[in-house]
Amino acid sequence: MKTSLILDDRVFEDAKNEAHKTGKAMSEIVSTWAAIGRDHWLQKKNQTPKKFRSLNLGLEKVDLTNRKEWMEVLEDDRS
């Protein structure tokens, strides 16, 4: 399929250099890169999100419902 794209200058230069090194057409290089990116994106999209386990950090040292108290703790340079 023939189309027009606006490419980032770095992508264009890299594709041009790769085409020069390999003797392939720039369109083939960009198409290959796009296919690799598409496959990677689909693979990431279909992965189940990582599950994080909770970690017990002990008792709270500040009442987080009392904004004044925790602001004072944050501003205290002694800790």
C-alpha positions as CSV (number, residue, x, y, z in Angstrom):
1,M,0.0,0.0,0.0
2,K,1.3,3.4,-0.8
3,T,0.8,6.2,1.7
4,S,2.5,9.3,3.1
5,L,3.8,9.5,6.6
6,I,5.4,12.2,8.7
7,L,8.4,10.7,10.5
8,D,10.5,12.0,13.2
9,D,13.8,13.2,11.8
10,R,15.9,10.7,13.8
11,V,13.7,7.8,12.5
12,F,14.1,9.0,8.9
13,E,17.9,9.3,9.2
14,D,18.2,5.9,10.9
15,A,16.0,4.3,8.2
16,K,18.0,6.1,5.4
17,N,21.3,4.8,7.0
18,E,20.0,1.3,7.4
19,A,18.7,1.3,3.8
20,H,22.1,2.4,2.6
21,K,23.9,-0.3,4.6
22,T,21.6,-3.1,3.6
23,G,20.7,-2.1,0.1
24,K,17.0,-2.4,1.0
25,A,14.4,0.3,0.2
26,M,13.6,2.8,2.9
27,S,10.0,1.7,2.7
28,E,11.0,-1.9,3.4
29,I,13.0,-0.8,6.4
30,V,10.3,1.4,7.9
31,S,7.6,-1.3,7.2
32,T,9.8,-3.9,9.0
33,W,10.3,-1.6,12.0
34,A,6.6,-0.8,12.1
35,A,5.7,-4.5,12.1
36,I,8.2,-5.1,14.9
37,G,6.7,-2.2,16.9
38,R,3.2,-3.4,16.2
39,D,4.0,-6.9,17.4
40,H,5.7,-5.6,20.6
41,W,2.8,-3.3,21.3
42,L,0.2,-6.1,20.9
43,Q,2.3,-8.4,23.1
44,K,2.4,-5.7,25.8
45,K,-1.3,-4.9,25.4
46,N,-2.3,-8.5,25.9
47,Q,-0.1,-9.1,29.0
48,T,-1.9,-9.4,32.3
49,P,-0.9,-6.5,34.6
50,K,1.7,-7.3,37.2
51,K,0.4,-7.9,40.6
52,F,2.1,-6.4,43.5
53,R,1.9,-7.8,47.0
54,S,1.5,-5.6,49.9
55,L,4.3,-5.1,52.4
56,N,3.7,-4.6,56.1
57,L,5.7,-1.5,57.1
58,G,4.7,-1.6,60.7
59,L,2.5,0.8,62.6
60,E,1.7,4.2,61.3
61,K,3.9,6.9,62.8
62,V,1.6,9.7,61.7
63,D,-2.2,9.9,61.6
64,L,-2.7,10.5,57.8
65,T,-6.2,11.8,58.4
66,N,-4.7,14.7,60.4
67,R,-3.1,16.9,57.7
68,K,-1.7,19.4,60.2
69,E,0.1,16.6,62.1
70,W,1.8,15.0,59.0
71,M,2.7,18.4,57.5
72,E,4.5,19.2,60.8
73,V,6.3,15.8,60.6
74,L,7.4,16.5,57.0
75,E,8.6,20.0,57.8
76,D,10.6,18.7,60.9
77,D,14.3,18.5,59.8
78,R,15.3,16.5,62.9
79,S,13.9,13.1,61.5
